[in-house]
Amino acid sequence: MSVEENSYIELSSIFANAWRRKWIIVAATLLCGLLSYVLVAQVTPLYSARSSVMLDPRSVQVLSSDAVVSDLTLNNPLLDTEVSVLRSNLLLTEVVSSFPAEDLEAFDPANRERSFIEKGKGAIRGMLSTLASPKNPAGETAVVARDPEEMRIQRLVGALRRSMTVWREGQSYLISVSVETEDPELSMQLANAVTQTYIDRQIKDRVGAIQGATRFLQDRVTQMRMNVEAAEAAIEEFRKTQLAERGVSVTTVDQQLLDLSTQLALSRADLAQARARFDQIETVIDKDGFEAAAELLTSQLVVSLRQQISELAREDAELATRFGAERPERRRIAAEQASLSDELTEEVRKIVATLRNDVEVARIREKSIQTSVTEMEQRSSEMSQANLELRQLEREADAARETYQEMLNRLNETQSTEQLQRADARLVEMAVAPRAPSSPRVLLFSALGATLGFAGSFIGLFFYMISGAGFTSAHQLSQATGLKVIATLMREPWKSPKDMLAAMRDKPYQGFAERARQLRTALLLKKTSGSSGMSVLLTSAAPNEGKTSTALALAYLEGSLQRRCIIVDFDVRKSELSKLTGYKSETDLAGVLLEGKPIEDAIYAMPNIGADLITLNEPTPYLMDICPRENVRVLIEYLKTQYELVIMDTAPLLAVADTLALIGEADEYLLMVRHDSTSRRAVTDAARKMLDLGAESVSVVMTMSDPKSGDEVYGYAADN
């Protein structure tokens, strides 16, 4: 079995231990609360007054144009900026200057008695300023003369800033200003003055900006009017000069050029149409003759001749079916056809000549118009430079006129808005004189002090209980050591083991006695079968763990049952049993182990207990160092043959080395651990030593446990 340290903590045990020490917590709470009350009652009371303004996102839109000074676009950065503005030295200087000097005499830090801490701070600042001040040629610190009134204003501004708190109410547009002074009336007046000055400055700044803009616009309007007049005069002068030099205006030349260009386009279209008609007729004549060309002409004569020729051809075709070509009727028809064909050819020639003449006329007309256009373009080109200069002058005049009109309109709007200005903020809560001081809050600080006393005492107890002070439950002990806790013995109001034995005789079934019986039963259950008795070694990590009381209780229980039991006291440096029992015998433990005297001569029958004892007549610190281990083994084995239970009461394991020599000489080992007292590390170290030295059956017994501990009912813990 190994021993492991475990940081397992039972909250129920912690609270139970805290409850057992409740009077410590109550005393600490009352003491801290009373101390806080006394300290806070000595502080000068301060009175706080609050005034609030709201930044209004709404705007009054009287004119449709943009405002000269735009309204604020409310967002978090801007609201934070306005909070800083309310704390600015410019605004606070204006606030302080608005009060008569006598009203702020009590508020002036120079007129108040400074505390010891303030005097110390002032001395340090004076030393630092002296070191940082410039030196004159003689090596002395240069003294800068300052206006007393200016210094008074600066002191008051600093005091007001320290006593003033500015904050934004949540995520709203509301900003609150709180001023805390010793005078409730002054707190109210200062808070209202700060917010009112803030609003007045906003209106003043907006009106000032508009007045500056109005002056600027008036100057610009005057300048722009002069520019417009000069530009229009330049245009008129240029036009007069051009008309005198050219005899005609640029506009007239441009109109004539436009008309001629239109006529030229029409003449070219007519020429192209006539030429195409003529070329088509000539091509057909050259290819198919005049009769084929006649089909393309729409002249009435040509159409009539073609119809007559067609009629004669039809009649001849009818006669050809009955008569030959020599028939007189057919010969007449042939003669008429030849005559009509000649007339048709002559008429076509005339028409072609007419078309040729039309083409020539159209060509001459197109050439004439082209000549006129060329002449007009040349004249227009000569006047183009002058036209460009005129257009530039007109553009400049138009731009100056438009700018002048805009400036004039803006000036009228700016002059109209000057009387409509209002602040971006408005007052929503005026400060009133407080009836009760805002600080120090005596009851609150007293309650806070009591709370801190309660928390501090509870936390202190908590750390005391978890920082290795001890174990408060069998479960913790079992978890930390890895060993069985076979019994938990109650703490009773006894002053000595004699009182314990008397109580067990008078009340054999009280709590401690029952727990001792549990321990005895657990030991008996561990006893192996055999004729000899059982040896149990009782030890502990530190002194005063209840080993002697436990040994006497077990011996008493064995004696009450008429069972033979003996206690062997191996605490060779400090034997309590010798004094308690009045030990008297012919020899003692040292005589048996070192001199080989008879064991029976060292046995002493303890009165009123029913058990025997072997101990020392006087302390023998060197006994275990010089005693052969075999002698101890022989002694224990012999006693086991004579007694059913041999109890070995030993010294603390970590305090001295005597007990280490006894490890391995007993059947069972009991490590006694005092409830909520023995150090956790000491317990785990003692358990580890016992196991490392060969102790085979080690159990733990928790002693002096609180009877009110609810989790320790039967004393058994689960095996890990």
ZAMARGU-4260 file (C-alpha; in steps of 0.2 Angstrom, whole numbers, plus 5000, padded with zeros to 4 digits):
<rodrens>
0) 5000/5000/5000 | 5007/5017/4995 | 5004/5034/5003 | 4999/5048/4992 | 4995/5066/4997
5) 4978/5072/4991 | 4971/5090/4990 | 4953/5084/4992 | 4943/5096/5002 | 4926/5093/5009
10) 4916/5109/5009 | 4904/5103/5022 | 4918/5100/5034 | 4925/5117/5031 | 4908/5125/5034
15) 4906/5114/5050 | 4923/5120/5056 | 4919/5138/5052 | 4903/5136/5062 | 4912/5129/5077
20) 4923/5145/5076 | 4908/5157/5073 | 4912/5168/5087 | 4929/5172/5080 | 4920/5177/5064
25) 4907/5187/5073 | 4920/5196/5084 | 4930/5201/5068 | 4914/5207/5059 | 4909/5218/5074
30) 4926/5225/5076 | 4929/5229/5058 | 4912/5237/5057 | 4914/5247/5073 | 4932/5253/5067
35) 4925/5258/5050 | 4911/5268/5059 | 4923/5277/5070 | 4935/5281/5056 | 4922/5287/5043
40) 4913/5297/5057 | 4929/5308/5058 | 4928/5313/5039 | 4921/5330/5035 | 4904/5327/5026
45) 4902/5332/5008 | 4886/5336/4998 | 4883/5332/4980 | 4871/5340/4968 | 4868/5334/4950
50) 4862/5343/4935 | 4859/5335/4918 | 4859/5340/4900 | 4853/5330/4884 | 4861/5331/4867
55) 4846/5333/4856 | 4848/5324/4839 | 4833/5334/4832 | 4835/5349/4822 | 4823/5364/4817
60) 4824/5365/4798 | 4817/5382/4793 | 4827/5384/4777 | 4829/5371/4764 | 4847/5374/4762
65) 4862/5367/4772 | 4865/5375/4789 | 4880/5386/4791 | 4885/5377/4807 | 4879/5359/4805
70) 4870/5350/4819 | 4880/5336/4829 | 4880/5319/4822 | 4878/5309/4839 | 4888/5294/4841
75) 4899/5287/4855 | 4915/5296/4851 | 4906/5313/4850 | 4897/5310/4867 | 4914/5305/4875
80) 4921/5321/4868 | 4907/5332/4875 | 4910/5324/4892 | 4928/5330/4891 | 4922/5347/4885
85) 4912/5348/4901 | 4928/5345/4911 | 4939/5357/4901 | 4948/5371/4910 | 4941/5384/4898
90) 4924/5380/4902 | 4928/5379/4921 | 4937/5395/4921 | 4922/5404/4914 | 4911/5395/4927
95) 4923/5401/4941 | 4924/5419/4934 | 4905/5420/4934 | 4905/5419/4954 | 4909/5433/4965
100) 4926/5431/4974 | 4918/5430/4991 | 4906/5416/4987 | 4921/5404/4983 | 4932/5409/4998
105) 4927/5393/5007 | 4930/5383/4991 | 4947/5390/4988 | 4960/5377/4993 | 4972/5391/4999
110) 4959/5395/5013 | 4957/5378/5020 | 4968/5369/5032 | 4978/5355/5023 | 4979/5338/5030
115) 4995/5330/5034 | 4995/5320/5018 | 4991/5335/5008 | 5006/5344/5016 | 5017/5330/5012
120) 5012/5330/4994 | 5014/5349/4993 | 5031/5348/5000 | 5036/5335/4987 | 5029/5345/4973
125) 5038/5360/4979 | 5054/5351/4979 | 5052/5344/4962 | 5047/5361/4955 | 5062/5369/4963
130) 5073/5356/4955 | 5065/5359/4938 | 5064/5378/4939 | 5077/5388/4928 | 5092/5396/4937
135) 5098/5414/4935 | 5116/5418/4932 | 5120/5418/4951 | 5114/5400/4952 | 5098/5404/4961
140) 5081/5398/4957 | 5072/5411/4946 | 5056/5416/4954 | 5042/5420/4941 | 5030/5433/4947
145) 5012/5428/4944 | 4996/5437/4945 | 4987/5433/4962 | 4970/5433/4953 | 4976/5421/4940
150) 4983/5410/4953 | 4966/5410/4963 | 4957/5406/4947 | 4968/5391/4943 | 4966/5385/4961
155) 4947/5386/4960 | 4947/5377/4943 | 4958/5363/4950 | 4947/5361/4965 | 4931/5361/4955
160) 4938/5348/4943 | 4943/5337/4957 | 4926/5339/4965 | 4916/5337/4949 | 4911/5321/4941
165) 4904/5320/4923 | 4897/5304/4915 | 4885/5298/4902 | 4869/5289/4907 | 4871/5272/4900
170) 4869/5272/4881 | 4857/5287/4881 | 4861/5305/4875 | 4860/5311/4893 | 4876/5318/4901
175) 4875/5321/4920 | 4887/5333/4930 | 4889/5331/4949 | 4898/5343/4960 | 4903/5338/4978
180) 4908/5351/4991 | 4906/5354/5009 | 4892/5367/5006 | 4875/5360/4999 | 4870/5377/4992
185) 4887/5379/4983 | 4886/5362/4976 | 4869/5366/4968 | 4875/5383/4961 | 4891/5375/4954
190) 4882/5361/4945 | 4869/5372/4938 | 4883/5385/4932 | 4893/5371/4923 | 4878/5365/4913
195) 4872/5382/4909 | 4889/5389/4904 | 4890/5373/4893 | 4874/5377/4884 | 4878/5396/4883
200) 4895/5392/4875 | 4887/5382/4862 | 4875/5396/4857 | 4889/5408/4857 | 4900/5398/4847
205) 4887/5395/4834 | 4882/5413/4833 | 4900/5418/4831 | 4903/5406/4817 | 4888/5413/4808
210) 4893/5431/4810 | 4910/5427/4803 | 4903/5418/4789 | 4891/5433/4785 | 4906/5445/4785
215) 4915/5433/4773 | 4900/5431/4761 | 4897/5450/4761 | 4915/5453/4755 | 4914/5440/4742
220) 4897/5446/4736 | 4904/5463/4733 | 4919/5456/4724 | 4909/5445/4713 | 4897/5459/4708
225) 4912/5469/4702 | 4918/5453/4693 | 4902/5451/4684 | 4901/5469/4678 | 4918/5469/4671
230) 4915/5452/4662 | 4899/5459/4653 | 4908/5475/4649 | 4922/5466/4641 | 4909/5456/4630
235) 4901/5471/4623 | 4917/5480/4619 | 4923/5465/4610 | 4907/5464/4599 | 4908/5482/4595
240) 4926/5480/4589 | 4922/5465/4578 | 4907/5473/4570 | 4917/5489/4566 | 4932/5479/4558
245) 4922/5465/4548 | 4906/5474/4544 | 4896/5459/4548 | 4895/5449/4564 | 4901/5432/4567
250) 4883/5425/4569 | 4878/5431/4552 | 4893/5423/4544 | 4889/5407/4552 | 4871/5407/4547
255) 4876/5410/4529 | 4888/5396/4529 | 4875/5385/4536 | 4863/5389/4522 | 4876/5387/4508
260) 4881/5370/4515 | 4863/5365/4514 | 4861/5370/4496 | 4877/5362/4491 | 4871/5345/4498
265) 4855/5347/4488 | 4864/5351/4472 | 4875/5336/4474 | 4861/5325/4476 | 4852/5332/4461
270) 4868/5330/4450 | 4870/5312/4456 | 4852/5308/4452 | 4852/5316/4434 | 4869/5308/4430
275) 4863/5291/4436 | 4847/5292/4424 | 4857/5298/4409 | 4870/5284/4412 | 4857/5271/4413
280) 4848/5276/4397 | 4864/5277/4387 | 4870/5260/4393 | 4853/5252/4387 | 4854/5261/4370
285) 4872/5255/4367 | 4867/5237/4372 | 4850/5235/4366 | 4845/5250/4355 | 4833/5264/4356
290) 4818/5253/4357 | 4824/5245/4373 | 4829/5262/4380 | 4811/5268/4376 | 4805/5255/4389
295) 4814/5265/4403 | 4806/5282/4398 | 4790/5289/4404 | 4786/5302/4391 | 4768/5301/4384
300) 4774/5302/4366 | 4786/5287/4369 | 4772/5277/4377 | 4760/5281/4363 | 4772/5276/4350
305) 4776/5260/4359 | 4757/5256/4360 | 4754/5259/4342 | 4769/5248/4337 | 4763/5234/4348
310) 4745/5235/4341 | 4752/5234/4323 | 4763/5219/4328 | 4747/5210/4335 | 4737/5213/4318
315) 4752/5207/4308 | 4753/5191/4318 | 4734/5187/4315 | 4736/5190/4296 | 4752/5179/4296
320) 4741/5164/4301 | 4731/5166/4285 | 4741/5176/4272 | 4759/5177/4266 | 4771/5191/4268
325) 4766/5198/4250 | 4749/5201/4255 | 4745/5220/4254 | 4738/5221/4271 | 4753/5214/4279
330) 4764/5225/4268 | 4754/5241/4274 | 4757/5235/4292 | 4775/5233/4289 | 4777/5251/4282
335) 4767/5258/4297 | 4779/5249/4309 | 4794/5256/4301 | 4788/5273/4301 | 4783/5272/4320
340) 4800/5265/4324 | 4809/5279/4316 | 4798/5292/4326 | 4801/5282/4342 | 4820/5282/4339
345) 4820/5301/4336 | 4810/5304/4351 | 4822/5294/4362 | 4837/5304/4355 | 4828/5320/4360
350) 4825/5314/4378 | 4843/5308/4379 | 4849/5325/4374 | 4838/5333/4387 | 4845/5322/4401
355) 4862/5326/4395 | 4858/5344/4396 | 4850/5342/4414 | 4866/5333/4420 | 4877/5348/4414
360) 4866/5361/4422 | 4866/5351/4439 | 4885/5350/4438 | 4887/5369/4434 | 4875/5373/4449
365) 4885/5362/4461 | 4901/5370/4456 | 4894/5387/4458 | 4888/5383/4476 | 4904/5374/4480
370) 4913/5390/4476 | 4902/5401/4487 | 4904/5389/4501 | 4923/5389/4499 | 4923/5408/4500
375) 4912/5408/4515 | 4922/5395/4524 | 4938/5406/4521 | 4929/5421/4528 | 4923/5411/4543
380) 4940/5404/4546 | 4947/5422/4546 | 4934/5426/4560 | 4936/5410/4570 | 4949/5417/4582
385) 4939/5432/4586 | 4924/5420/4589 | 4934/5409/4601 | 4939/5425/4611 | 4921/5430/4612
390) 4915/5413/4618 | 4929/5413/4631 | 4923/5430/4637 | 4905/5424/4638 | 4910/5408/4648
395) 4919/5419/4660 | 4904/5430/4662 | 4892/5416/4664 | 4904/5408/4678 | 4905/5425/4687
400) 4887/5428/4686 | 4882/5410/4693 | 4895/5412/4707 | 4888/5429/4711 | 4870/5422/4712
405) 4875/5408/4723 | 4885/5419/4735 | 4870/5431/4735 | 4858/5417/4740 | 4870/5410/4753
410) 4872/5427/4761 | 4853/5430/4762 | 4851/5412/4770 | 4865/5415/4782 | 4858/5432/4788
415) 4841/5423/4790 | 4848/5409/4801 | 4858/5420/4813 | 4843/5423/4824 | 4837/5405/4823
420) 4852/5397/4832 | 4850/5386/4847 | 4862/5374/4857 | 4864/5356/4853 | 4861/5352/4871
425) 4846/5357/4882 | 4845/5357/4901 | 4834/5342/4907 | 4837/5342/4926 | 4842/5357/4937
430) 4853/5353/4953 | 4844/5356/4969 | 4852/5358/4986 | 4855/5341/4994 | 4847/5338/5011
435) 4859/5324/5017 | 4878/5322/5014 | 4883/5311/4999 | 4899/5305/5007 | 4905/5298/5018
440) 4891/5286/5019 | 4893/5281/5037 | 4881/5266/5037 | 4887/5260/5020 | 4906/5260/5025
445) 4901/5252/5042 | 4892/5238/5033 | 4907/5237/5021 | 4919/5236/5035 | 4909/5223/5044
450) 4907/5213/5027 | 4926/5214/5025 | 4929/5208/5043 | 4917/5194/5040 | 4925/5189/5023
455) 4942/5191/5029 | 4940/5181/5045 | 4931/5167/5035 | 4944/5167/5021 | 4957/5167/5035
460) 4949/5152/5043 | 4947/5144/5026 | 4965/5145/5022 | 4970/5140/5040 | 4960/5124/5037
465) 4966/5120/5020 | 4984/5125/5022 | 4990/5110/5032 | 4982/5113/5049 | 4974/5096/5050
470) 4961/5084/5045 | 4943/5087/5049 | 4935/5070/5043 | 4940/5052/5041 | 4937/5053/5023
475) 4950/5067/5021 | 4962/5057/5031 | 4960/5041/5021 | 4961/5050/5005 | 4978/5058/5010
480) 4986/5043/5018 | 4979/5029/5008 | 4976/5019/5024 | 4960/5013/5033 | 4953/5024/5046
485) 4946/5011/5058 | 4939/5022/5071 | 4936/5040/5076 | 4937/5044/5095 | 4927/5059/5101
490) 4934/5074/5111 | 4926/5076/5128 | 4929/5089/5141 | 4941/5079/5151 | 4957/5086/5159
495) 4967/5070/5161 | 4966/5051/5157 | 4959/5048/5175 | 4944/5059/5171 | 4942/5048/5155
500) 4942/5032/5165 | 4930/5038/5178 | 4918/5044/5164 | 4919/5027/5156 | 4915/5018/5173
505) 4901/5030/5176 | 4894/5031/5159 | 4899/5015/5150 | 4889/5019/5134 | 4893/5037/5131
510) 4900/5043/5114 | 4919/5040/5118 | 4916/5023/5125 | 4906/5017/5110 | 4920/5023/5098
515) 4933/5015/5109 | 4923/4999/5108 | 4922/5001/5089 | 4941/5002/5089 | 4943/4987/5100
520) 4931/4977/5088 | 4940/4982/5073 | 4957/4976/5081 | 4949/4959/5086 | 4943/4957/5068
525) 4960/4959/5062 | 4967/4945/5073 | 4973/4930/5065 | 4968/4913/5072 | 4981/4906/5084
530) 4983/4902/5103 | 4994/4917/5106 | 4988/4935/5109 | 4989/4950/5098 | 5001/4965/5099
535) 4996/4982/5094 | 5008/4997/5092 | 5001/5014/5095 | 5011/5029/5088 | 5008/5046/5081
540) 5017/5059/5070 | 5017/5073/5084 | 5015/5073/5103 | 4998/5075/5112 | 4988/5065/5099
545) 4979/5054/5112 | 4990/5038/5112 | 4990/5036/5131 | 4971/5039/5133 | 4968/5027/5119
550) 4979/5014/5126 | 4971/5015/5143 | 4953/5015/5136 | 4957/4999/5126 | 4965/4991/5142
555) 4950/4996/5152 | 4938/4988/5140 | 4948/4972/5139 | 4948/4972/5158 | 4929/4975/5160
560) 4927/4959/5149 | 4939/4949/5160 | 4951/4948/5146 | 4970/4948/5150 | 4978/4964/5143
565) 4995/4973/5146 | 5002/4990/5141 | 5020/4991/5137 | 5026/5009/5138 | 5040/5012/5126
570) 5040/5031/5128 | 5057/5030/5136 | 5059/5049/5137 | 5043/5055/5144 | 5032/5041/5152
575) 5015/5048/5157 | 5008/5031/5162 | 5021/5029/5176 | 5014/5045/5184 | 4996/5041/5181
580) 4996/5024/5188 | 5009/5026/5202 | 5019/5012/5194 | 5029/5002/5207 | 5038/4986/5204
585) 5054/4977/5208 | 5061/4981/5191 | 5056/4990/5176 | 5056/4989/5157 | 5075/4994/5156
590) 5079/4980/5169 | 5070/4967/5158 | 5078/4973/5141 | 5095/4977/5147 | 5099/4967/5162
595) 5088/4951/5158 | 5078/4952/5174 | 5062/4942/5176 | 5048/4950/5166 | 5035/4946/5180
600) 5046/4958/5192 | 5042/4972/5180 | 5023/4969/5178 | 5012/4981/5188 | 4993/4978/5190
605) 4984/4995/5187 | 4971/4998/5200 | 4952/5000/5194 | 4957/4996/5176 | 4959/4977/5176
610) 4975/4977/5166 | 4994/4977/5169 | 5008/4989/5164 | 5026/4988/5161 | 5035/5005/5160
615) 5050/5014/5167 | 5053/5020/5185 | 5063/5035/5177 | 5066/5041/5160 | 5080/5032/5150
620) 5082/5041/5133 | 5096/5029/5128 | 5086/5013/5130 | 5081/5009/5112 | 5099/5014/5106
625) 5108/5001/5117 | 5094/4988/5118 | 5096/4973/5106 | 5081/4972/5095 | 5080/4953/5099
630) 5076/4957/5117 | 5061/4967/5112 | 5055/4953/5101 | 5057/4940/5115 | 5048/4952/5127
635) 5033/4954/5115 | 5032/4936/5110 | 5032/4931/5129 | 5018/4943/5133 | 5008/4937/5119
640) 5008/4920/5127 | 5002/4927/5143 | 4990/4941/5137 | 4976/4942/5124 | 4980/4960/5120
645) 4998/4968/5121 | 4997/4987/5119 | 5013/4995/5114 | 5012/5014/5119 | 5027/5023/5109
650) 5034/5040/5107 | 5029/5052/5092 | 5036/5044/5076 | 5043/5060/5069 | 5049/5068/5086
655) 5062/5055/5091 | 5069/5039/5083 | 5065/5027/5097 | 5049/5021/5089 | 5057/5017/5073
660) 5067/5003/5081 | 5050/4995/5086 | 5043/4994/5068 | 5041/4976/5063 | 5039/4970/5081
665) 5020/4971/5082 | 5005/4963/5074 | 4995/4979/5071 | 5000/4997/5070 | 4989/5011/5074
670) 4993/5029/5069 | 4985/5041/5080 | 4979/5058/5071 | 4972/5072/5081 | 4956/5080/5073
675) 4960/5097/5064 | 4977/5098/5073 | 4990/5087/5066 | 4999/5094/5051 | 4994/5085/5035
680) 5012/5083/5029 | 5017/5076/5046 | 5004/5063/5045 | 5008/5058/5027 | 5027/5057/5032
685) 5024/5047/5047 | 5013/5034/5037 | 5026/5033/5023 | 5040/5030/5036 | 5030/5016/5044
690) 5027/5008/5027 | 5044/5010/5021 | 5051/5002/5037 | 5041/4986/5035 | 5025/4989/5045
695) 5013/4977/5037 | 4996/4981/5044 | 4994/5000/5047 | 4978/5008/5052 | 4973/5026/5056
700) 4963/5032/5071 | 4957/5050/5072 | 4957/5056/5090 | 4948/5071/5099 | 4936/5073/5085
705) 4922/5086/5087 | 4906/5078/5093 | 4896/5089/5082 | 4904/5083/5066 | 4890/5075/5057
710) 4900/5065/5045 | 4909/5055/5058 | 4895/5044/5064 | 4902/5026/5065 | 4920/5029/5062
715) 4923/5018/5047 | 4930/5025/5031 | 4930/5016/5014 | 4946/5008/5008 | 4954/5016/4994
</rodrens>
